[in-house]
């Protein structure tokens, strides 16, 4: 009986080692390999009863856990932050697009880069406005924005895009919207990557390009990223 118990325990340990290798990084285009990892298994012990066999089996399932599984599980719990720790966009849209946005760092995608010929910069925010609504992208172009612009109001051009529908709304000039820049903070030692926070105010609607409707954005508060080295 003792010899049969040891054989059964060895089988359970080997099965866990074989089929516990389904890591998220596994390449689906490659053949599945079944490495034997006997050295990660708990040592076999002799038990003289059926209850002892059950206890040994449970211990072996715990002892045969692969070394990388705990690290993988911990990594999967960490959110992917596309806008840094402070990323946010909030505001209300009226008119052809009616929605209330309150995007946090886990809901939002951010990008920021210099405008052509070094004339300021543009900030881009994108996210899903609702389960049955199109994905929205908002671009704030600020021609007078500099690396040390802080606590200033700068004229801006704003574009709203309904991705996938071909609808675009944009201010025709720099006379209708102002961006109040609250902070411009370097986020690493490169000297190029910054976190930018502020609020956009528009006194007139954004007319639709190739259409006759418009969208009003009275106030839009944001915290995004800007990379002066991007192109």
One Martini backbone bead per residue (centre of mass of N, CA, C, O) as a GRO file, in nm:
protein
  231
    1UNK     BB    1   0.057   0.063  -0.020
    2UNK     BB    2   0.299   0.255   0.001
    3UNK     BB    3   0.391   0.234  -0.297
    4UNK     BB    4   0.122   0.340  -0.423
    5UNK     BB    5   0.124   0.619  -0.291
    6UNK     BB    6   0.388   0.722  -0.414
    7UNK     BB    7   0.295   0.702  -0.709
    8UNK     BB    8   0.057   0.898  -0.688
    9UNK     BB    9   0.215   1.145  -0.594
   10UNK     BB   10   0.399   1.165  -0.840
   11UNK     BB   11   0.174   1.217  -1.046
   12UNK     BB   12   0.059   1.481  -0.936
   13UNK     BB   13   0.319   1.649  -0.952
   14UNK     BB   14   0.369   1.615  -1.257
   15UNK     BB   15   0.103   1.742  -1.357
   16UNK     BB   16   0.144   2.025  -1.240
   17UNK     BB   17   0.410   2.082  -1.391
   18UNK     BB   18   0.291   2.059  -1.678
   19UNK     BB   19  -0.003   2.243  -1.654
   20UNK     BB   20   0.136   2.525  -1.513
   21UNK     BB   21   0.252   2.672  -1.811
   22UNK     BB   22   0.016   2.909  -1.864
   23UNK     BB   23   0.136   3.178  -1.955
   24UNK     BB   24   0.071   3.492  -2.084
   25UNK     BB   25   0.351   3.477  -2.270
   26UNK     BB   26   0.255   3.266  -2.446
   27UNK     BB   27   0.306   3.142  -2.764
   28UNK     BB   28   0.059   3.042  -2.989
   29UNK     BB   29   0.272   2.965  -3.236
   30UNK     BB   30   0.373   2.757  -3.044
   31UNK     BB   31   0.453   2.475  -2.915
   32UNK     BB   32   0.361   2.287  -2.661
   33UNK     BB   33   0.528   2.257  -2.357
   34UNK     BB   34   0.637   1.985  -2.110
   35UNK     BB   35   0.790   2.043  -1.845
   36UNK     BB   36   0.991   1.903  -1.596
   37UNK     BB   37   0.948   1.991  -1.229
   38UNK     BB   38   1.069   1.824  -0.973
   39UNK     BB   39   1.231   2.045  -0.793
   40UNK     BB   40   0.937   2.194  -0.710
   41UNK     BB   41   0.864   1.968  -0.530
   42UNK     BB   42   0.756   1.810  -0.284
   43UNK     BB   43   0.848   1.586  -0.074
   44UNK     BB   44   0.829   1.262  -0.029
   45UNK     BB   45   0.597   1.073   0.170
   46UNK     BB   46   0.501   0.842   0.405
   47UNK     BB   47   0.181   0.672   0.416
   48UNK     BB   48  -0.060   0.453   0.603
   49UNK     BB   49  -0.314   0.612   0.478
   50UNK     BB   50  -0.574   0.761   0.320
   51UNK     BB   51  -0.559   1.031   0.473
   52UNK     BB   52  -0.260   1.073   0.414
   53UNK     BB   53  -0.289   1.086   0.106
   54UNK     BB   54  -0.461   1.340   0.094
   55UNK     BB   55  -0.266   1.530   0.239
   56UNK     BB   56  -0.029   1.493   0.044
   57UNK     BB   57  -0.171   1.596  -0.211
   58UNK     BB   58  -0.224   1.886  -0.111
   59UNK     BB   59   0.073   1.957  -0.057
   60UNK     BB   60   0.171   1.915  -0.349
   61UNK     BB   61   0.005   2.134  -0.488
   62UNK     BB   62   0.154   2.358  -0.329
   63UNK     BB   63   0.461   2.265  -0.393
   64UNK     BB   64   0.423   2.276  -0.734
   65UNK     BB   65   0.459   2.566  -0.767
   66UNK     BB   66   0.562   2.794  -0.963
   67UNK     BB   67   0.778   3.058  -0.928
   68UNK     BB   68   0.620   3.272  -1.138
   69UNK     BB   69   0.317   3.289  -1.044
   70UNK     BB   70   0.317   3.511  -0.828
   71UNK     BB   71   0.430   3.740  -1.007
   72UNK     BB   72   0.209   3.732  -1.225
   73UNK     BB   73  -0.033   3.793  -1.041
   74UNK     BB   74   0.073   4.069  -0.942
   75UNK     BB   75   0.095   4.206  -1.225
   76UNK     BB   76  -0.214   4.178  -1.305
   77UNK     BB   77  -0.311   4.388  -1.077
   78UNK     BB   78  -0.170   4.602  -1.238
   79UNK     BB   79  -0.227   4.882  -1.389
   80UNK     BB   80  -0.240   5.046  -1.693
   81UNK     BB   81  -0.078   5.362  -1.734
   82UNK     BB   82  -0.135   5.610  -1.988
   83UNK     BB   83  -0.130   5.889  -1.770
   84UNK     BB   84  -0.037   5.815  -1.517
   85UNK     BB   85  -0.114   5.881  -1.187
   86UNK     BB   86  -0.289   6.171  -1.274
   87UNK     BB   87  -0.490   6.094  -1.476
   88UNK     BB   88  -0.737   6.322  -1.634
   89UNK     BB   89  -1.097   6.366  -1.740
   90UNK     BB   90  -1.341   6.641  -1.722
   91UNK     BB   91  -1.687   6.682  -1.841
   92UNK     BB   92  -1.928   6.857  -2.055
   93UNK     BB   93  -2.145   6.777  -2.327
   94UNK     BB   94  -2.307   6.957  -2.596
   95UNK     BB   95  -2.535   6.852  -2.840
   96UNK     BB   96  -2.428   6.624  -3.063
   97UNK     BB   97  -2.268   6.569  -2.789
   98UNK     BB   98  -2.387   6.382  -2.505
   99UNK     BB   99  -2.180   6.408  -2.212
  100UNK     BB  100  -2.009   6.265  -1.926
  101UNK     BB  101  -1.686   6.311  -1.805
  102UNK     BB  102  -1.480   6.067  -1.586
  103UNK     BB  103  -1.165   6.020  -1.629
  104UNK     BB  104  -0.928   5.811  -1.533
  105UNK     BB  105  -0.625   5.643  -1.537
  106UNK     BB  106  -0.784   5.364  -1.637
  107UNK     BB  107  -0.961   5.516  -1.893
  108UNK     BB  108  -0.700   5.649  -2.025
  109UNK     BB  109  -0.548   5.821  -2.304
  110UNK     BB  110  -0.218   5.959  -2.367
  111UNK     BB  111  -0.084   6.252  -2.549
  112UNK     BB  112   0.225   6.446  -2.628
  113UNK     BB  113   0.331   6.722  -2.850
  114UNK     BB  114   0.470   6.902  -3.069
  115UNK     BB  115   0.428   7.136  -3.285
  116UNK     BB  116   0.479   7.266  -3.564
  117UNK     BB  117   0.772   7.448  -3.553
  118UNK     BB  118   0.753   7.480  -3.229
  119UNK     BB  119   0.436   7.563  -3.170
  120UNK     BB  120   0.414   7.431  -2.911
  121UNK     BB  121   0.134   7.213  -2.815
  122UNK     BB  122  -0.025   6.886  -2.784
  123UNK     BB  123  -0.318   6.731  -2.646
  124UNK     BB  124  -0.423   6.386  -2.587
  125UNK     BB  125  -0.750   6.230  -2.550
  126UNK     BB  126  -0.883   5.893  -2.469
  127UNK     BB  127  -1.212   5.718  -2.476
  128UNK     BB  128  -1.493   5.577  -2.325
  129UNK     BB  129  -1.832   5.701  -2.296
  130UNK     BB  130  -1.970   5.411  -2.350
  131UNK     BB  131  -2.112   5.108  -2.434
  132UNK     BB  132  -2.300   5.271  -2.683
  133UNK     BB  133  -2.052   5.455  -2.751
  134UNK     BB  134  -1.827   5.631  -2.891
  135UNK     BB  135  -1.515   5.697  -2.928
  136UNK     BB  136  -1.308   5.950  -2.780
  137UNK     BB  137  -1.129   6.249  -2.898
  138UNK     BB  138  -0.905   6.497  -2.753
  139UNK     BB  139  -0.766   6.808  -2.883
  140UNK     BB  140  -0.513   7.030  -2.750
  141UNK     BB  141  -0.406   7.336  -2.883
  142UNK     BB  142  -0.091   7.518  -2.775
  143UNK     BB  143   0.111   7.757  -2.906
  144UNK     BB  144   0.228   7.892  -2.608
  145UNK     BB  145   0.355   7.646  -2.501
  146UNK     BB  146   0.581   7.565  -2.235
  147UNK     BB  147   0.790   7.429  -1.997
  148UNK     BB  148   0.727   7.704  -1.796
  149UNK     BB  149   0.418   7.702  -1.813
  150UNK     BB  150   0.257   7.865  -1.529
  151UNK     BB  151  -0.022   8.025  -1.442
  152UNK     BB  152  -0.166   8.040  -1.734
  153UNK     BB  153  -0.336   8.184  -2.019
  154UNK     BB  154  -0.417   8.005  -2.326
  155UNK     BB  155  -0.465   7.983  -2.638
  156UNK     BB  156  -0.701   7.761  -2.817
  157UNK     BB  157  -0.743   7.447  -2.986
  158UNK     BB  158  -1.031   7.230  -3.057
  159UNK     BB  159  -1.080   6.866  -3.087
  160UNK     BB  160  -1.346   6.641  -3.184
  161UNK     BB  161  -1.365   6.275  -3.193
  162UNK     BB  162  -1.546   6.016  -3.355
  163UNK     BB  163  -1.454   5.715  -3.356
  164UNK     BB  164  -1.563   5.550  -3.660
  165UNK     BB  165  -1.764   5.798  -3.788
  166UNK     BB  166  -1.631   6.082  -3.905
  167UNK     BB  167  -1.655   6.288  -3.669
  168UNK     BB  168  -1.593   6.649  -3.655
  169UNK     BB  169  -1.478   6.893  -3.408
  170UNK     BB  170  -1.390   7.252  -3.445
  171UNK     BB  171  -1.212   7.522  -3.403
  172UNK     BB  172  -1.130   7.789  -3.626
  173UNK     BB  173  -0.972   7.925  -3.378
  174UNK     BB  174  -0.826   8.130  -3.097
  175UNK     BB  175  -1.104   8.289  -2.975
  176UNK     BB  176  -1.282   8.059  -2.789
  177UNK     BB  177  -1.024   7.936  -2.625
  178UNK     BB  178  -0.899   7.849  -2.297
  179UNK     BB  179  -0.595   7.765  -2.110
  180UNK     BB  180  -0.540   7.670  -1.777
  181UNK     BB  181  -0.228   7.650  -1.640
  182UNK     BB  182  -0.120   7.497  -1.351
  183UNK     BB  183   0.088   7.254  -1.439
  184UNK     BB  184   0.451   7.181  -1.504
  185UNK     BB  185   0.590   6.849  -1.473
  186UNK     BB  186   0.849   6.663  -1.425
  187UNK     BB  187   0.886   6.285  -1.452
  188UNK     BB  188   1.196   6.304  -1.527
  189UNK     BB  189   1.548   6.326  -1.642
  190UNK     BB  190   1.519   6.410  -1.955
  191UNK     BB  191   1.352   6.700  -2.006
  192UNK     BB  192   1.067   6.602  -2.180
  193UNK     BB  193   0.878   6.482  -1.954
  194UNK     BB  194   0.534   6.572  -1.878
  195UNK     BB  195   0.303   6.710  -1.654
  196UNK     BB  196  -0.032   6.832  -1.735
  197UNK     BB  197  -0.238   7.085  -1.586
  198UNK     BB  198  -0.595   7.184  -1.625
  199UNK     BB  199  -0.821   7.419  -1.806
  200UNK     BB  200  -1.094   7.437  -2.029
  201UNK     BB  201  -1.240   7.724  -2.214
  202UNK     BB  202  -1.557   7.777  -2.391
  203UNK     BB  203  -1.769   8.029  -2.561
  204UNK     BB  204  -1.792   7.833  -2.812
  205UNK     BB  205  -1.870   7.623  -3.037
  206UNK     BB  206  -1.805   7.323  -3.216
  207UNK     BB  207  -1.793   7.273  -3.532
  208UNK     BB  208  -1.878   7.075  -3.791
  209UNK     BB  209  -1.722   6.888  -4.013
  210UNK     BB  210  -1.919   6.826  -4.271
  211UNK     BB  211  -2.148   6.999  -4.114
  212UNK     BB  212  -2.439   7.143  -3.896
  213UNK     BB  213  -2.318   7.094  -3.622
  214UNK     BB  214  -2.249   7.091  -3.255
  215UNK     BB  215  -2.019   7.152  -2.970
  216UNK     BB  216  -2.017   7.196  -2.619
  217UNK     BB  217  -1.733   7.322  -2.397
  218UNK     BB  218  -1.712   7.491  -2.115
  219UNK     BB  219  -1.554   7.252  -1.943
  220UNK     BB  220  -1.208   7.111  -1.905
  221UNK     BB  221  -1.046   6.877  -1.712
  222UNK     BB  222  -0.685   6.807  -1.672
  223UNK     BB  223  -0.436   6.522  -1.694
  224UNK     BB  224  -0.127   6.492  -1.865
  225UNK     BB  225   0.098   6.427  -2.136
  226UNK     BB  226   0.442   6.543  -2.232
  227UNK     BB  227   0.660   6.511  -2.526
  228UNK     BB  228   0.918   6.699  -2.663
  229UNK     BB  229   1.054   6.447  -2.841
  230UNK     BB  230   0.825   6.410  -3.010
  231UNK     BB  231   0.683   6.326  -3.369
   0.00000   0.00000   0.00000
